[in-house]
């Protein structure tokens, strides 16, 4: 009986109720609020974020803020409240969803009601155990950027761990800002887990040329603080010393709330073409969803293009749109004078066909002689042409030569 009374009390606490409640305060949340406002100018919107900052453009944290002096901190926020009127509650953790009552519970015991709920919880950076310090960052947030910026420059030595997007982009950004950089990564050649041999060699050479100290084919086993320095221990027992460490070890989708709420979760939260879960009043978008892509099949992707488009689309769907999410996202990176974009699967174990286009290259990743992924390497092409080739490839892969060209 006491438990039942507790539930009733919680329901009574739910004096806050919103037409649209969003859990997560990243780019998906910001774009979802904009999508809602395209169709509903008056519905109440609440964003519950565990971040310290309002929704902001995440790619800038590893790209433009390091390399483009005209791009400043005041351009990072998405201006969500100003443009949509959404209420944003920062540093708030949602601990439970009560689907039957249409409420969520927060760590402080408060309860908030909803008509439509969006899960936009994003991803959590992967970590390894070690001492906590403001000089050890598992890079993900704007706050992490501010800390790293304060540690950089003055020829400080920063150890960067991980050769994926975050590690590579931060290494490139730091070395261009008067910082000594050592980059540690498991691939024998930087980028070789995504790019064919000749592309990976070119990629790695750009970092060497810029002065980044490369430690390839190694994984970090542990780290420790020793006097005023930090020490990385690698899997061959060698050690590296630096003034600070930044980890870019990938990320894992935050799907625990969905699992605990008994929503369908496989590789990600399973949604339909409207980004709706198996609960008709709960939607999900961004990194965390396994959605039915029209070209690639059921897919989960962690990148900004998907965050923007799925956010906008899910907001409209929550507000009553009957338009399905039909966008096939691309992903991209910029380091030094290399700019690349891709759609689909980048697996160098597949057969590849490389086509030279002006000063760049187009790489086709082939399965059963059909492209399943396309990489544009220093080529500015129409991405809809890329999507068309993936959805309707030629009968013979040799016809791919010359199929994509500069705009």
N, C-alpha and C positions, 0 to 999 in steps of 0.2 A: 504493500500500500504506500509505503514511504517513497518508493521509486516512482509510482504513479503520480503522487503529489509533486514530486520533483519535476516531472514532465509538464504538469499543468503550470507550475511556477515558471518553467522555462518559456512556455507558450505565452504566459502573461507578460514576461519580460520583452517579448517580441513586439514592442511598441513601435519599433522601426520596421517599416516594410517598404519595399521598392518594386517598381514595375520590372526593372532590370538590375540584377545583382551580379557583379563580376568578381570572381576570385582570382587575383593575380593583377599586378600593376605594370606589366611590361608593354611592349609595342602592340600585342594583340588587343589588350584592354583599351588602349588609346584609339586604335582603329575601329574596334567594335563600337565604342561610344559614337564615333563619327558615322558608322554605318546605321546605327539606331536612329540617329538624328536625320538621316536622309528620308526616313519614312514616318518617324514619330517625333514631333517637335516639342512635346510636353511631357512624355513619360519620364518618371523619375529614374535616375541611374546612380548606382553606388558602386564604387570600386574599392575592394579590400586588398591592400597590397602589403606584402612583408618587406618591401624595399624601403629605403630611407628617402627616396626621391620619387617625384611624380613621373608618370610614363615619359620615356625618352627614347631617342634614336640610338639603339645599341651599337650598330656598326661603327659609328664615329669613335667609339672608345678604343678601338684598335687601328683605326684608319685615319680619318681626316684630322682628328684632334692632335695627332702627332706630325702630320705632314703638310697640312694646309693652314697657313697662318691666318687666312681670311675666315676660317671656320672657328668660331669661338664658343665658349661654354654656354652663352645665352641662346645658341641655336640648337642645343641638345634636347631640351624639353619639347614634347609634342603639343603643348598648350591645350591639353585635354579639357580641363575645367573651363578655360576661357572660351573654347570653341563649342563645347557641348553642354556645359552646365553640370557635368557629372560631379558628384561628391567623391572625394578621394580620401580614404582613411589609411594612413601610412603605418608601417611597422605593426601590422595586424596579422595575426595567425589564425586561420580558420581550422578548427580541430574536428568538426563533424558537420555532415549534411544530413538533415532530417527530411528525407524526401516526402514522406507522407504529410508532414506539416508545412512543407514549403518554407523551411527555415534553415539557417546555418548557425552554428555555435562558434564563438571565438574563444581564444585562450583565456581572455579575461572574464569569461562567463556570460558575456552579453550574447543576445540572440537577435538575428536579423531575418526578416521575412522577405520572400521574393515571389514574383509571378513567373519570371523567366530567369534562369540561372546560367551563367557562362563560366566554365572552367578554363582559365587561361594562366595556369600555374607555371608554365615554362619548364626550364630544366635546371638541375642542381649541378654545380661543377664537381667532377670527380676529385677525390682527395686521397692523400696518403697521411698516415699518422706522423705527428711531430709536434714540436713546441709551437704554441700560438705566438704570433708576433705581428706588429704592424708592418714588419719588413718581410713577411712571408704571405704571399697572396695567391689564392686559388681564384684566378681572375674571372669575373663575371659582370660586375656591376659598375655603375658610375662612381660609386664610392671607391671601388678598387682602382679605377682610373685615377682618381684624385690622389690616392695614396701613392700609386706608382709614379705619377708625375712628380710628386714631392721627393721621391727617392732617386729620381733620374737626374741626368746632367752632371756637371762638375767631374766628369770622367769617373763617376761611380761605376762599380762593377756589379752588374745584375746577371744572375744565373736564370736563364729561361728554360723551362722544362716542357717539352712537347713540340712536335713538328707539324701539328695540324694548323687550322686557321688561326687560332688565338696565339699559339706560341710563335708561329712564323711571322704573323703581322706585328706582334709586339716586339719581336727581335728586330724587325726592319724599322719600326718606329723609334725604338730606343737608340739604335746605332746612329740614326739621323739626328739625334738630340744630345750629342756630346756625352754618350754613355757607353762604357765598355760592356760588351754583351758576349756571353757564352751560351750557345744554344745546344741543348742535349735532346737527342731524339732516337727512337729505336730503329728507324729505317737505315739501311746501309747508305742510301742516297736520299737526301731530303726530298719528300714528295713522291717517292717511288711506290708508296702504297696506293696512290691515285693515278700517277702519270706514267706513260711509257718511258723507257730508258733515256731516250734523247731529250725529252722534255724535262724529266727530273734532273738530268745533268745540267741543263741550262738554268733551271730553278736554283739548284744548290750553288752554282757558280756565281749567281747574283749576290748571294749572301757572303760568299768568300770575298768577292770583289769589294763589298762594302765594309769589310773588316770584322764581320761577325766571326767569333771563334766557334768552330763547329765540332761537336762531339757526336759522331754518328754511331749507329748500331749499339747504343747503350740505353739501359733503363735505370731510373733512379730507384734504389732500394729504400733509402731513408735520408733524413736530413737532421741536422742538429745545430745548435748555437754554440759557438766557441769564442769567448771573449766578445769582441765587437763584430765578428764575422759569422757567416753561416756556411755550413759544410754539407755538400751533397755526397752521399756514398752511392757509387754506381754498382751495377750488377757484376762487374769484374773486380770489385773492391777498391778501385781507384777513387780518389776524392777530389772534389773541386771546391774552392773557396770563393766567396763573393760577399758583397755588402748587403745584398738582398736576394730573395728568390721569388720568381713569379711562375706559377704552374698553369699550364694549359693542357690539361689531361682529358679533355672531352667533358661531356655532361650526360646526365641521366634524366629522363623525363620524370617530372613530379606527378605521379599518378596514384599516390597512396590514398588521397581523399576519394578518388573514383572507386578504387578497389574496396575501401571500407564501406562505401555506399552501395556496393554490389552492382555497380555499373559494369558493362562488358569491357574488359581490358585484356588485350593480347600484347602485341608489340607496343601499342599505345592504346589510348582510349578509343574504342571503335565507334565511329560516327557514320551517318549516312551522307548522301550528297548535299544535304542542307546543314551538315556539321552538327547534327542532332544525335544525342546518345540514345540508348534504349529507353530512357525516361523522356517523354515528349516535352517536358519543361526544362530539361537540362541539356545544354549545348557545350561543345568544347572546340578549341581551335589552337593553332600554332604547333609548337614542338611536340606537344603531348598526344596528338591525334593520329590514328591510323585511319586515313580517309580514302575514299574510292577515286583515284586519279583517272581521268578519262584516257590518258595515254599510257601511264606507267602501271596502272592497276592499283590495288590497295597499297598505300605508301605512307611512310612517316618521314618527315624531313625537318631538320632544324636549321632554318635560315630565314633571313629577314624578309625576302620576297614572299615567302609563305606566311610569315607573321602578318605582314601588311594586308595581303589579299584575303587570307582566311579570316582575319579580324574584321575587315570591312564587310565581307560576305556574311559572316555569322551574325554581325550586328543587324544587318538588314533582315536576315532570316528570323531572328528573334522578334523583330518588329512587324513580322507578317509577310515578308517577301516570299514569293514562290520560286525565286531564282536559285538554282543549285550552284554549288561551288564548282566551277569548271576550269579554274586556272591551274596550269601545270607550272610549278615554280622553277626558277633557276637559282643557282647558287654561284657565288663569285668571291674573288679575292683580288687585292691590289697590294703588291710589294715592289718597292723600287720602280723600275720601268716596266714591270710585268703586270699586265691586267688580264685576268682570265674569267670566263663565265662557262657554266656547264648546266646541262639538263640530263637527268637520267643517271645511269650507273657508270661510275668511273672505276673500273677494275682492270689494272694492267695485266692480270692473268688471262683476260679475254683476248681474242684476236683484235688487233688494232689496225686501222688504215689511217695514215697521216697524209693530209693534203696541205701543201704550201699555198697560202693566200697572202699575196703581197709580202709584208715583212713578218707575218705571223703564220700560225698553223691551225688547222682544224683536225681534231683527232676523233675518229669514229670508233667506238667500242662495239665489237660485233659478237653476236651470239647466233649461231646457225645462219651466218652470213647476213644477219639483219642488225642494224644499229639499235643498241639498247641504251647508249649514252653518247653524248656529243660534247666535246670540249673545244671552246674557242680560246686560243692562246694568242693574245695580242691581235685579235681580230674583232672589229666592231661590226657585227652582222645583225640582221633582223632576227630576234629570237623566235618570232612566229615561223620563220623559215625552218629553224631547228625543230620546233614542235611538229611542223608538218612532216618533216622527214622521219621523225620518230614514230609518228602515228600512221604514216603511209609510205613506208620505205620502198625503194626500187627493188625489182626482182633480183638484180645482180648488184653486189656491193661495189663493183668497179664503176658503176654509174654515179657513185657518190663523189668522185673526183670532180671538182668544179661546181658542185651543187650549192655550196655556200660561199658567198663572196662578201667583200666589204660593202657597207651601206653606201 
